[in-house]
Amino acid sequence: MPLKALDIYKLLPKKNCKECGDPTCLTFAMKLAAGKADIELCPYLDENAKSVLGATTRPPIKLVKLGVGERSFAVGEEFVLYRHDKTFYHPPGIMFRVLDTQSEEEIVAVTARVHDETLTRVGADLKFNGTAIVNTSGTVEAYAKAVAAVEKTAGLPEVLVSDNPAAIAAALVLCGSYHPLICAATPENYKQVCALAKQYGCRLVVKAPTLDGLAQLNRDCATEGVTNILMDLAPQTLGDFLYRSTAIRQLAITRSVPDLGYPVYLDATAFDDEDAAIALGIVKYASVIVTSPLSPASAKAALTLRQNIYTDPQKPIQMNPGLYRVGTPGKDAPVLMTVNFSLTYFTLQGYLESSRIPCFMLIVDTEGLSVLTSVAAGKLNEALVRDAIKKSGVENEVTHRKLIIPGYAAPLSGRIEEATGWKVLVGPRDAAEIGEYLIQEWKP
Amino acid sequence: MEPDLRFGWTGTVGEVILGATRSEGGTRSRSYRIGGGTTLPFMEKEVTSPSPLIAFEICDDPQYWSPIVNDFCGELIHDPGAWAKTAEATYGADLVRLCLTSTKRRDFSEIPELGRTVETVLASTTLPLIIEGSNEPKIDSEVFQKCGETGQNERLLLGTAEAGRYRSIAAAALAYNHAIIAQSPIDINLAKQLNILLKEIGVQKDHIVIDPYTGALGYGFEYSYSAMERIRFSALKGDADLAMPMICAPSDSLTVKEVREAEGTDRNAIAVEWEFATSLAAAVAGAEIICVRHPDTVRRLKAAITGLKARTGV
């Protein structure tokens, strides 16, 4: 059961020392109660208070940061089972796998690709997140060489995958201070692996096929002093992953089993269809996904799906209102009005570009609502359009006074004409038809 | 450590029957009973439902179809019968969805021709059929009447009813005992409203499949994904007006910029990736019929669904 802020406050030192970063013990207690702060931030707690508070006040899924520097990323600290209940906060890191049996050139090429490749969509730069280096050779020397090749290429987050603690130890000499993720601790080797993780301050993957096994391993590793943990659920099928990952998320966010309150790790390379595993991991709670270097098509789909699912459903992505150009429009180019919901903007812009007709897009501020919803809500109205025309300066850009509005805004056409003095043309409902529409209908 | 994966829910997704075998009065080699879920998709203790089913979409006028699919399928696109047969025998689809794109032609009036096309497709495949009807409200009544009549006793799934445009299709479904697709624009409340309208004119809930509308990956798919999750969730919480199986048709996938503008061998690969990623995520969100257009998507999706249904212990 979660504790109330006042119950927590009673257990705090009440010194108001500010060392936790909060102004008073009471505000810290309120944060703890909301799962927004870590109990470890208070340096003055006695062991009893720690054990009482530890399990119930930290975020239900621990935040784990991987790597250092510009490309480091954090996962965990999630609160819901469904994105529509709030949002998913920390998108999974997608890591490309290299094998230590590959040539140095190949390893360098994959690492450089992860570093450089960018997909720009809806105004955001989407990237892959790091490299997973696998000790396929089984030898310590080959592994150290492969890790060195990755290291000299880019400062990306790394996963060190090996059954052999000696190989991990050799790799850590090279990259130990960059918060790599060691994979994996099992009931057999966890003491050795934890010792390495602790020595270098690494993050650790624990691996077991049952929830009980994972909870036990997490407890064991915590006892050894390692708490930056991710869990490999050892799935043999997509169904295994879906079931275990959902069960763990449920048990963790309700704090029923605090020992399962860690992010999930997914090795997609263990599946015949890696794309299927990646897509499933993205929608169902994976926080780090290891995959073979993806084909261009798979790469685009994976990055796009991740962007979609991790978009905050309460905050539609918005464009800045104003006048946008497609191509180099002249004084007699068409002017198309639409809303500032970014999806609407980018969809229309895509079709306008492929129509190869230079034009202006007049984007009005509907606070990110789509055409259909903003018309229904009265947010899109003639006053908004009139003000947008004045403010945008479009009157100086074109010599005509004709405005094309979206098909779904047709009910407003008369009122917009009256308010603006512009002649209103009702465009198609579906942006896909805009090219054809302009060819048929547009005359300045 | 046994998690409660029914979350205290008591509701069940309603069942809908698609297709009719000889013993059921039709001519299909099989019929499907979809729905019946009591928790999240693929989380049941015993998976008994045949869903998600994969419907392969074909059309009767390929000028309105994706050029990528047309190039891939070759001559088949001019022969709906042969295309349907290939969907069953070669692609491995569970259902065939015939889209009557010919009705998009200006002043279309060849209603008897539609009847012949439906007949041909019924004769060429033994799979249950989805018929996606008129693209023009003015001819809805004639088109659905013709399709409904031609497919009498076959338990077709007819598409698509929308708010403000559902009477003709409902009339045909009621007259010939077919099920219908009820589509709303990515909004759980509008989905519910349409189901109530259909109920009021006599369409039973076991004859309705909800289409929450599938935005393409990268172009609003997240809204569809959450709408599907919410509809499933409402059904399980006991909202009878949303307790129907769902259909997902990511047909917009093939017209997005990424796919449209791809070149050479990449075109097929990206078309399949786009359909596949959307379909898989939709299946996990609760879609029980998934419609695709690229033959290569069928095989991959089928394997993935088999994988989702397989569990090696808890």
Interface residues (C-beta under 8 A of the other chain):
Chain A: Y82 R83 H84 R121 V122 P209 T210 L211 D212 A215 Q236 T237 L238 G239 D240 L242 Y243 R244 T246 A247 Q250 L251 S256 V257 F271 D272 D273 D275 A276 A279 L280 I282 V283 K284 S295 P296 A297 S298 K300 A301 A302 T304 L305 Q307 N308 I309 T311 P313 L343 F346 T347 G350 S354 L372 A432
Chain B: M1 P3 D4 L5 F7 L40 F42 M43 P185 L217 G218 Y219 G220 F221 E222 Y223 Y225 S226 E229 R230 F233 T255 V256 K257 E258 R260 E261 A262 D266 A269 I270 V272 E273 W274 F276 A277 L280 A281 V284 A285 R300 A303 A304 G307 L308 K309 A310 R311 T312 G313 V314
